[in-house]
Amino acid sequence: MKGFWIGWVFFLLTGSLFSQSLSDAIRIQLENPSKEKESLTKGSSIVHFEEVKAYYSGRNFSSIWFQQKKISPLVRELQAEIKQSKYDGLKPETYHLDFLDHLLASEEQAENTQIPLTPEDLSQAEILLTDAFFALCRDLEIGKINSVQLKATWGIPFKKSKNTHGALLDQAFREGHLFFVLNSLRPPTKMYQAGRQLMMELEKKAQLQEDQNWKPIKLDRSIKLGDSHSSVPKIRSRLNFLGFPTSLTEIDSKNYDSLLFEQVVAYQRKEGLLDDGVIGQRTVASLNETPIQKMDKLSVNLERMRWIPNEYFLKDAIWVNIPSYRLHYRTDQDTLFSTKVIVGMVKNQTPVFSAEMSYLIFSPFWNIPSSIARNETIPAIKKNPNYLEHNHMEVINQSGHPVPNSSINWNAKPFPFLIRQKPGPDNALGQVKFMFPNSHNVYLHDTPAKSLFDRETRTFSHGCIRMQNPRQFAELILGQYPNWNSEKIGEAMNQAEEQRVDLDHRIPVIVVYLTFGLGEKGNPEFYTDVYNRDTEVLLLLKSVW
């Protein structure tokens, strides 16, 4: 399109003549079957053609962006909101930004031009503006990527739009602002807001990155407080750049001093790393990530948050984030309880899904899954005939009756019996499990292996989620039940038979995969991409840019 010299044409077309001519042009643009949808606007692709067409059909093809012979002030606000979308991890250019820039630049020069615009030109501008608004609304509300494409790794139900984009546009014009309408579509969580703010900060760092001669920091061994290492000056310089001031006078010192130690710990906390002050491979790998790489990582996680239905954020729920190895019980959007968790190994990944907790089992049996029995338990029994006794296990038939070991054919395929571990402190499920029935057969449970919670990387399970403080969690869950107090819960966790407790009200459980989140003090944190899933989402994001 050559140029959008808006002002001059408004002198040519006045009053009802202007409105009717523009309406006719909009109708022709949208209803002419000889026009290709993709080329209606001379090179600009219409993303939501059918929805745009339906919207204008419903308003008799009258213009909304050009009223009373003037371009609406909301056009300039749309331009600003599209530019701001980069802080949502979106690409502004995909919302006709070049066109908008040219349109508004032309308006400013309109008084000095002698080039008139035809109604056809204005109708194309009208359609592009509406398409840009609709596209931005959709992407802010439900995400740029259809999460169904990732159903193998993202099992939370597909988020559907609850708004008609045409109704949102009408609302914005009634209220005289786009911002409040668009902002209402973003996920209603502090985590998303913090992510946008961090994106702004990272953008500033990225602009300064070229002056930093950003080269990877090399590490041949871990560095501890008091050590001397040739990489310490680079580490100190990198932390200074990232906003963790160490020392400007000792910038070239190879000694790992106490001031640097304090900033390393602060950095580790912000990055979701083990905050022990030891400079190891994970800390250096994080320091080597450029601001642009962190922006990409943030873009991936802002997109994931947009996939999550808004009501999940607003209701009381138990959240488990796999990469952060933490569980949070949130009520009224505030964290009531938080604890460390252990998740599935890379070969036995904990799935992303949502379900509802409906009951607890104290002093549970562990019914060993057939895959574990086949690959681990039975081979161990063959090597050690006393394995079952030493591990407090028994074999039962389909009727639930014990089967004598001497009568069992351990080579039978399929194995016809169930192997289970009896209740007790050594039970693999610990002393309580929390059930939220789901197709993955995943649940929360205690564990006798308490020392594993001290590890930085906690991927040790076969897919279920082990928790550090199950008794405290049980007391919280049953806190409103008059027949249950701390003493009774303690007794139930130490009995010879399992006991089921049904909940009066089901509690949503949401298992997510976010490599960005908020720490216990509300500070932004990044987490290791333990299942290597960020790259796939980033590639999909870039493919639709």
C-alpha positions as CSV (number, residue, x, y, z in Angstrom):
1,M,0.0,0.0,0.0
2,K,1.6,3.3,-1.1
3,G,0.7,5.6,1.6
4,F,-2.0,6.3,4.2
5,W,-2.6,10.0,3.8
6,I,-5.7,10.1,6.0
7,G,-6.4,13.8,6.5
8,W,-6.8,14.8,2.9
9,V,-9.4,12.2,2.0
10,F,-11.6,13.3,4.9
11,F,-11.9,16.7,3.1
12,L,-13.2,14.9,0.1
13,L,-15.7,12.6,1.8
14,T,-17.9,14.3,4.3
15,G,-20.7,13.2,6.6
16,S,-22.9,10.4,5.6
17,L,-21.2,10.2,2.1
18,F,-17.9,9.3,3.8
19,S,-19.6,6.7,6.1
20,Q,-21.6,5.0,3.3
21,S,-18.6,4.9,0.9
22,L,-16.4,3.4,3.5
23,S,-19.1,0.8,4.5
24,D,-19.6,-0.2,0.9
25,A,-15.8,-0.6,0.5
26,I,-15.5,-2.8,3.6
27,R,-18.4,-5.0,2.4
28,I,-16.8,-5.4,-1.0
29,Q,-13.4,-6.3,0.5
30,L,-15.0,-8.9,2.8
31,E,-17.6,-10.4,0.5
32,N,-16.0,-10.3,-2.9
33,P,-15.4,-13.9,-3.7
34,S,-12.8,-13.1,-6.3
35,K,-10.5,-11.7,-3.6
36,E,-8.0,-14.0,-1.9
37,K,-8.3,-13.8,1.9
38,E,-4.6,-13.7,2.3
39,S,-4.0,-10.9,-0.2
40,L,-6.9,-8.6,0.7
41,T,-4.5,-6.0,2.1
42,K,-1.7,-6.1,-0.5
43,G,0.7,-8.4,1.2
44,S,-0.6,-8.4,4.7
45,S,-2.1,-11.7,5.9
46,I,-5.5,-11.6,7.6
47,V,-5.3,-14.0,10.5
48,H,-8.9,-14.0,11.6
49,F,-10.7,-13.4,8.3
50,E,-13.9,-15.3,9.1
51,E,-14.3,-13.6,12.5
52,V,-13.5,-10.2,11.0
53,K,-16.1,-10.8,8.3
54,A,-18.7,-11.9,10.8
55,Y,-18.0,-8.9,13.0
56,Y,-18.6,-6.4,10.2
57,S,-21.6,-8.2,8.9
58,G,-23.1,-7.8,12.3
59,R,-22.6,-4.0,12.2
60,N,-23.7,-3.6,8.6
61,F,-20.1,-3.1,7.6
62,S,-19.8,0.3,9.3
63,S,-16.3,1.4,10.3
64,I,-15.2,1.5,13.9
65,W,-11.7,2.9,13.6
66,F,-12.6,5.8,11.3
67,Q,-15.4,7.9,12.8
68,Q,-16.7,11.4,12.1
69,K,-14.1,11.9,9.4
70,K,-11.3,11.2,11.9
71,I,-9.0,8.4,12.7
72,S,-9.8,7.1,16.2
73,P,-7.3,7.8,19.1
74,L,-7.5,4.1,19.8
75,V,-5.5,3.3,16.7
76,R,-2.5,4.9,18.3
77,E,-3.2,3.0,21.6
78,L,-3.4,-0.2,19.6
79,Q,0.0,0.6,18.2
80,A,1.4,1.1,21.7
81,E,-0.2,-2.1,23.0
82,I,1.2,-4.1,20.1
83,K,4.7,-2.8,20.9
84,Q,4.2,-3.7,24.5
85,S,3.3,-7.3,23.6
86,K,7.1,-8.1,23.3
87,Y,7.0,-8.1,27.1
88,D,4.5,-11.0,26.9
89,G,7.0,-12.9,24.9
90,L,5.1,-12.2,21.6
91,K,6.4,-10.7,18.4
92,P,4.8,-7.3,17.7
93,E,5.5,-7.6,13.9
94,T,2.9,-10.4,13.7
95,Y,0.2,-7.9,14.5
96,H,0.6,-5.7,11.5
97,L,2.9,-3.3,13.3
98,D,4.7,-2.1,10.2
99,F,1.3,-1.1,8.7
100,L,0.3,0.7,11.9
101,D,3.6,2.6,12.0
102,H,3.1,3.7,8.4
103,L,-0.5,4.6,8.9
104,L,0.2,6.8,11.9
105,A,3.3,8.4,10.4
106,S,1.2,9.3,7.4
107,E,-1.5,10.8,9.5
108,E,1.0,13.2,11.0
109,Q,2.0,14.3,7.5
110,A,-1.5,14.4,6.1
111,E,-1.9,18.2,6.1
112,N,1.1,18.7,3.7
113,T,0.2,15.9,1.2
114,Q,-1.8,16.1,-1.9
115,I,-2.3,12.4,-2.3
116,P,-5.9,11.3,-1.7
117,L,-7.0,7.9,-0.3
118,T,-9.8,6.0,-1.8
119,P,-12.5,4.2,0.3
120,E,-10.8,1.0,-0.8
121,D,-7.6,2.0,0.9
122,L,-9.4,3.0,4.1
123,S,-11.4,-0.2,4.1
124,Q,-8.2,-2.2,3.9
125,A,-6.8,-0.2,6.8
126,E,-10.0,-0.9,8.8
127,I,-9.8,-4.6,8.2
128,L,-6.1,-4.8,9.2
129,L,-6.7,-2.8,12.4
130,T,-9.5,-5.1,13.5
131,D,-7.5,-8.2,12.6
132,A,-4.6,-7.0,14.6
133,F,-6.8,-6.4,17.6
134,F,-8.5,-9.8,17.3
135,A,-5.1,-11.6,16.9
136,L,-3.6,-9.9,19.9
137,C,-6.7,-10.7,22.0
138,R,-6.5,-14.3,21.1
139,D,-2.8,-14.7,21.8
140,L,-2.9,-12.9,25.2
141,E,-5.9,-15.0,26.3
142,I,-5.1,-18.6,25.2
143,G,-1.6,-18.4,23.8
144,K,0.1,-18.2,20.4
145,I,0.5,-22.0,20.1
146,N,-2.4,-24.4,20.3
147,S,-1.4,-26.5,23.3
148,V,-3.1,-29.5,21.8
149,Q,0.1,-29.8,19.6
150,L,1.9,-30.7,22.8
151,K,-0.6,-33.1,24.3
152,A,2.2,-35.7,24.9
153,T,3.9,-33.3,27.4
154,W,1.1,-31.0,28.4
155,G,-2.0,-32.7,29.6
156,I,-4.0,-29.8,31.1
157,P,-7.2,-29.3,29.2
158,F,-7.1,-27.0,26.2
159,K,-8.0,-23.5,27.2
160,K,-10.9,-22.0,25.3
161,S,-11.6,-18.4,24.8
162,K,-14.4,-17.0,26.9
163,N,-14.7,-13.8,24.9
164,T,-16.0,-12.8,21.5
165,H,-13.3,-10.6,20.1
166,G,-15.9,-8.4,18.4
167,A,-17.6,-7.8,21.8
168,L,-14.2,-6.9,23.3
169,L,-13.6,-4.4,20.6
170,D,-17.0,-2.8,21.1
171,Q,-16.3,-2.7,24.9
172,A,-13.0,-1.0,24.3
173,F,-14.6,1.7,22.2
174,R,-17.4,2.2,24.7
175,E,-14.9,2.7,27.5
176,G,-12.5,4.7,25.4
177,H,-9.4,2.5,26.1
178,L,-7.9,-0.7,24.9
179,F,-5.5,-1.3,27.8
180,F,-8.0,-2.5,30.3
181,V,-9.7,-4.9,27.9
182,L,-6.4,-6.4,26.7
183,N,-4.9,-6.6,30.2
184,S,-8.0,-8.5,31.5
185,L,-7.1,-11.3,29.0
186,R,-3.7,-11.9,30.6
187,P,-3.4,-14.8,33.1
188,P,-4.6,-13.5,36.5
189,T,-1.5,-14.3,38.5
190,K,1.4,-12.4,40.0
191,M,3.8,-14.8,38.4
192,Y,2.8,-13.6,34.9
193,Q,3.0,-9.9,36.0
194,A,6.5,-10.6,37.4
195,G,7.5,-12.3,34.2
196,R,6.5,-9.2,32.1
197,Q,8.5,-7.0,34.4
198,L,11.5,-9.2,34.2
199,M,11.3,-9.2,30.5
200,M,11.6,-5.4,30.5
201,E,14.7,-5.7,32.7
202,L,16.3,-8.3,30.5
203,E,15.6,-6.2,27.4
204,K,17.8,-3.5,28.9
205,K,20.5,-6.0,29.7
206,A,20.4,-7.4,26.2
207,Q,20.9,-3.9,24.8
208,L,24.1,-3.6,26.9
209,Q,25.2,-7.2,26.3
210,E,27.3,-6.3,23.2
211,D,29.6,-4.1,25.3
212,Q,30.3,-7.0,27.6
213,N,32.3,-9.2,25.2
214,W,30.1,-12.1,26.4
215,K,32.2,-15.2,26.4
216,P,31.5,-18.4,28.3
217,I,33.0,-18.7,31.7
218,K,35.1,-21.9,31.9
219,L,35.2,-24.1,35.0
220,D,37.4,-27.1,35.6
221,R,36.4,-27.6,39.3
222,S,33.9,-26.2,41.8
223,I,35.0,-23.0,43.5
224,K,34.4,-22.5,47.2
225,L,34.7,-19.6,49.6
226,G,38.4,-18.8,50.0
227,D,39.5,-20.6,46.8
228,S,41.6,-18.9,44.1
229,H,40.6,-19.5,40.5
230,S,41.4,-17.9,37.2
231,S,37.6,-17.6,36.3
232,V,36.8,-15.6,39.4
233,P,37.4,-12.2,37.8
234,K,35.0,-13.1,34.9
235,I,32.4,-14.3,37.4
236,R,32.7,-11.1,39.4
237,S,32.3,-9.0,36.2
238,R,29.3,-11.0,35.0
239,L,27.5,-10.7,38.4
240,N,28.2,-6.9,38.4
241,F,26.6,-6.7,35.0
242,L,23.6,-8.8,36.0
243,G,22.9,-6.5,39.0
244,F,24.7,-8.3,41.8
245,P,27.5,-5.9,42.8
246,T,30.6,-7.5,44.1
247,S,33.6,-5.2,44.1
248,L,34.8,-2.6,41.6
249,T,38.2,-2.2,43.2
250,E,39.0,-6.0,43.3
251,I,37.5,-6.8,39.9
252,D,40.7,-8.6,38.7
253,S,41.2,-10.5,41.9
254,K,41.2,-14.3,41.6
255,N,40.3,-14.8,45.2
256,Y,36.7,-16.0,46.0
257,D,36.1,-13.5,48.9
258,S,33.1,-13.1,51.2
259,L,31.5,-10.2,49.3
260,L,31.5,-12.2,46.1
261,F,30.1,-15.2,48.1
262,E,27.1,-13.2,49.3
263,Q,26.3,-12.1,45.7
264,V,26.7,-15.7,44.4
265,V,24.2,-16.9,47.0
266,A,21.8,-14.1,46.0
267,Y,22.2,-15.0,42.4
268,Q,21.7,-18.7,43.0
269,R,18.5,-17.9,44.9
270,K,17.1,-15.8,42.1
271,E,18.0,-18.5,39.5
272,G,16.4,-21.3,41.6
273,L,19.7,-23.0,42.2
274,L,21.0,-24.6,45.3
275,D,22.0,-21.5,47.3
276,D,25.2,-22.9,49.0
277,G,27.6,-20.4,47.5
278,V,29.6,-23.1,45.8
279,I,30.3,-22.1,42.2
280,G,29.7,-25.3,40.3
281,Q,28.7,-26.3,36.8
282,R,25.0,-25.4,37.2
283,T,25.8,-21.9,38.5
284,V,28.3,-21.3,35.7
285,A,25.9,-22.6,33.1
286,S,23.3,-20.1,34.4
287,L,25.8,-17.3,34.3
288,N,26.7,-18.2,30.8
289,E,23.1,-17.7,29.6
290,T,22.8,-14.4,27.8
291,P,20.0,-12.0,28.5
292,I,18.5,-12.9,25.1
293,Q,18.6,-16.6,26.0
294,K,16.8,-15.8,29.3
295,M,14.2,-13.8,27.4
296,D,13.6,-16.8,25.2
297,K,13.2,-19.0,28.3
298,L,10.8,-16.4,29.8
299,S,8.8,-16.3,26.5
300,V,8.3,-20.0,26.7
301,N,6.9,-19.8,30.2
302,L,4.7,-16.8,29.7
303,E,3.2,-18.8,26.8
304,R,2.7,-21.9,29.0
305,M,0.9,-19.7,31.6
306,R,-1.5,-18.5,28.9
307,W,-2.4,-22.1,28.2
308,I,-3.6,-22.6,31.8
309,P,-7.4,-21.9,32.3
310,N,-7.8,-18.7,34.3
311,E,-10.1,-20.4,36.8
312,Y,-7.1,-22.6,37.9
313,F,-5.3,-19.5,39.1
314,L,-8.4,-18.2,41.0
315,K,-9.5,-21.2,42.9
316,D,-8.0,-22.9,45.9
317,A,-5.7,-25.6,44.5
318,I,-2.6,-27.7,45.1
319,W,0.1,-26.8,42.6
320,V,3.1,-29.0,41.8
321,N,5.8,-27.5,39.5
322,I,8.1,-30.2,38.2
323,P,11.2,-28.1,37.4
324,S,11.2,-26.3,40.7
325,Y,10.6,-29.5,42.7
326,R,8.1,-27.8,44.9
327,L,4.4,-28.1,45.9
328,H,2.3,-25.1,46.9
329,Y,-1.2,-25.2,48.4
330,R,-2.8,-21.9,47.4
331,T,-5.9,-20.4,48.8
332,D,-7.3,-17.0,47.8
333,Q,-4.2,-16.7,45.5
334,D,-1.9,-16.9,48.6
335,T,0.4,-19.7,49.5
336,L,-0.8,-21.5,52.6
337,F,1.7,-24.4,52.5
338,S,4.9,-25.1,50.5
339,T,7.2,-28.1,50.6
340,K,9.9,-29.8,48.5
341,V,9.0,-32.7,46.2
342,I,10.7,-35.4,44.3
343,V,9.5,-36.1,40.7
344,G,10.0,-38.7,38.0
345,M,13.3,-39.6,36.5
346,V,14.0,-38.5,32.9
347,K,13.0,-42.0,31.7
348,N,9.9,-42.0,33.9
349,Q,8.7,-38.4,33.7
350,T,6.0,-37.0,35.9
351,P,3.2,-35.9,33.5
352,V,1.6,-32.5,33.3
353,F,-2.1,-32.8,34.1
354,S,-4.9,-31.7,36.4
355,A,-7.2,-33.8,38.7
356,E,-9.1,-33.6,42.0
357,M,-7.9,-34.9,45.3
358,S,-10.7,-36.9,46.8
359,Y,-9.2,-39.1,49.6
360,L,-6.1,-40.0,51.7
361,I,-4.8,-43.3,52.7
362,F,-2.9,-43.6,56.0
363,S,-0.4,-46.5,56.4
364,P,-0.8,-47.6,52.8
365,F,0.2,-50.8,51.1
366,W,2.4,-50.2,48.1
367,N,0.9,-52.2,45.2
368,I,4.0,-52.5,43.0
369,P,3.2,-51.6,39.4
370,S,3.7,-54.5,37.0
371,S,6.5,-52.7,35.1
372,I,8.5,-52.2,38.3
373,A,7.7,-55.8,39.5
374,R,8.8,-57.2,36.1
375,N,12.0,-55.1,35.7
376,E,13.2,-54.6,39.3
377,T,11.4,-56.6,42.0
378,I,11.2,-60.1,40.5
379,P,14.8,-60.1,39.3
380,A,15.8,-59.1,42.8
381,I,13.7,-61.9,44.3
382,K,15.4,-64.4,42.0
383,K,18.8,-63.3,43.2
384,N,17.8,-63.2,46.9
385,P,15.1,-65.6,48.1
386,N,14.8,-63.5,51.3
387,Y,14.1,-60.3,49.4
388,L,10.4,-60.3,50.1
389,E,10.8,-60.8,53.8
390,H,13.6,-58.2,54.2
391,N,11.5,-55.6,52.4
392,H,8.2,-56.4,54.2
393,M,6.6,-57.5,50.9
394,E,4.0,-60.2,50.2
395,V,2.4,-61.8,47.1
396,I,-1.4,-61.9,46.8
397,N,-3.8,-63.4,44.3
398,Q,-6.7,-61.7,42.6
399,S,-8.9,-62.4,45.7
400,G,-6.4,-60.6,47.9
401,H,-5.2,-63.7,49.7
402,P,-1.5,-64.3,50.3
403,V,0.3,-66.8,48.0
404,P,3.1,-69.0,49.5
405,N,6.4,-68.2,47.9
406,S,7.2,-71.8,47.2
407,S,4.2,-72.1,44.9
408,I,5.1,-69.1,42.7
409,N,6.6,-69.5,39.2
410,W,8.7,-66.3,39.1
411,N,9.2,-66.8,35.3
412,A,5.5,-66.8,34.5
413,K,4.6,-64.3,31.7
414,P,2.4,-62.5,32.4
415,F,3.0,-62.7,36.1
416,P,-0.4,-63.6,37.6
417,F,0.0,-62.2,41.1
418,L,0.3,-58.8,42.8
419,I,3.4,-58.0,44.8
420,R,2.8,-55.4,47.5
421,Q,4.7,-53.9,50.4
422,K,3.1,-53.9,53.8
423,P,2.4,-50.7,55.8
424,G,5.3,-49.4,57.9
425,P,8.1,-46.8,58.1
426,D,10.1,-48.6,55.4
427,N,7.2,-48.7,52.9
428,A,8.2,-47.0,49.6
429,L,5.1,-44.8,49.9
430,G,5.9,-43.8,53.4
431,Q,3.1,-43.4,55.9
432,V,0.4,-41.6,53.9
433,K,-0.6,-41.0,50.3
434,F,-2.9,-38.4,48.8
435,M,-5.1,-39.6,46.0
436,F,-6.4,-37.7,43.0
437,P,-7.6,-40.4,40.5
438,N,-6.2,-39.9,37.1
439,S,-5.3,-41.9,34.0
440,H,-1.5,-41.7,34.8
441,N,-1.9,-43.4,38.2
442,V,0.2,-40.6,39.7
443,Y,-0.4,-39.5,43.3
444,L,1.4,-37.7,46.2
445,H,3.0,-39.7,48.9
446,D,5.4,-39.8,51.8
447,T,8.8,-41.5,51.4
448,P,11.3,-43.1,53.8
449,A,14.2,-41.7,51.7
450,K,14.2,-38.3,53.4
451,S,17.9,-37.5,52.5
452,L,17.0,-37.1,48.9
453,F,15.2,-33.8,49.6
454,D,18.6,-32.3,50.3
455,R,19.6,-32.8,46.6
456,E,19.5,-29.9,44.2
457,T,18.1,-32.1,41.4
458,R,15.3,-34.3,42.7
459,T,14.3,-36.6,39.8
460,F,14.2,-40.0,41.5
461,S,10.7,-41.4,41.3
462,H,9.0,-43.6,38.7
463,G,6.5,-40.7,38.0
464,C,4.7,-40.2,41.3
465,I,5.4,-37.2,43.5
466,R,7.1,-37.7,46.9
467,M,6.7,-34.9,49.4
468,Q,8.9,-33.8,52.2
469,N,6.4,-32.8,54.9
470,P,3.4,-35.2,54.4
471,R,2.1,-35.1,58.0
472,Q,2.0,-31.3,58.1
473,F,0.1,-31.5,54.7
474,A,-2.3,-34.0,56.1
475,E,-3.0,-31.9,59.1
476,L,-3.7,-29.0,56.8
477,I,-6.0,-31.0,54.5
478,L,-8.0,-32.4,57.5
479,G,-7.8,-29.3,59.6
480,Q,-11.5,-28.6,59.2
481,Y,-12.6,-32.2,60.0
482,P,-13.7,-32.4,63.7
483,N,-12.7,-36.1,64.0
484,W,-9.1,-35.5,63.0
485,N,-6.4,-33.8,65.0
486,S,-2.6,-34.0,65.0
487,E,-2.5,-36.8,67.5
488,K,-5.0,-39.0,65.6
489,I,-3.2,-38.3,62.3
490,G,0.0,-39.5,63.9
491,E,-1.6,-42.7,65.1
492,A,-3.1,-43.3,61.7
493,M,0.3,-43.0,60.0
494,N,1.7,-45.7,62.3
495,Q,-0.7,-48.5,62.2
496,A,-0.5,-52.0,60.7
497,E,-3.5,-51.7,58.4
498,E,-4.2,-49.0,55.8
499,Q,-7.0,-46.5,56.5
500,R,-8.9,-44.5,53.8
501,V,-10.3,-41.0,54.6
502,D,-12.7,-39.5,52.0
503,L,-12.7,-35.8,51.7
504,D,-16.0,-33.8,51.9
505,H,-14.7,-31.4,49.3
506,R,-12.5,-32.3,46.4
507,I,-9.3,-30.2,46.0
508,P,-7.9,-29.4,42.6
509,V,-4.4,-30.7,41.9
510,I,-2.5,-29.0,39.1
511,V,0.8,-30.4,37.9
512,V,2.7,-28.0,35.7
513,Y,6.0,-27.7,33.9
514,L,7.3,-24.1,34.3
515,T,11.0,-23.3,34.2
516,F,10.2,-19.8,35.5
517,G,8.3,-18.9,38.7
518,L,8.3,-17.0,41.9
519,G,10.3,-17.9,45.0
520,E,9.1,-18.1,48.5
521,K,9.6,-14.3,48.9
522,G,7.9,-13.5,45.6
523,N,11.2,-13.1,43.8
524,P,11.5,-14.2,40.1
525,E,13.4,-17.5,39.6
526,F,14.5,-19.7,36.7
527,Y,14.6,-23.4,37.0
528,T,16.6,-26.1,35.1
529,D,14.8,-27.5,32.1
530,V,15.1,-31.0,33.6
531,Y,13.0,-32.8,30.9
532,N,14.4,-30.6,28.1
533,R,11.0,-29.3,27.0
534,D,11.7,-25.6,26.6
535,T,13.3,-26.0,23.2
536,E,10.3,-27.6,21.6
537,V,8.0,-24.8,22.8
538,L,10.4,-22.1,21.7
539,L,10.7,-23.6,18.2
540,L,6.9,-23.7,17.9
541,L,6.7,-20.1,19.0
542,K,9.2,-19.0,16.5
543,S,7.5,-20.9,13.7
544,V,4.3,-18.9,14.2
545,W,6.2,-15.6,14.4
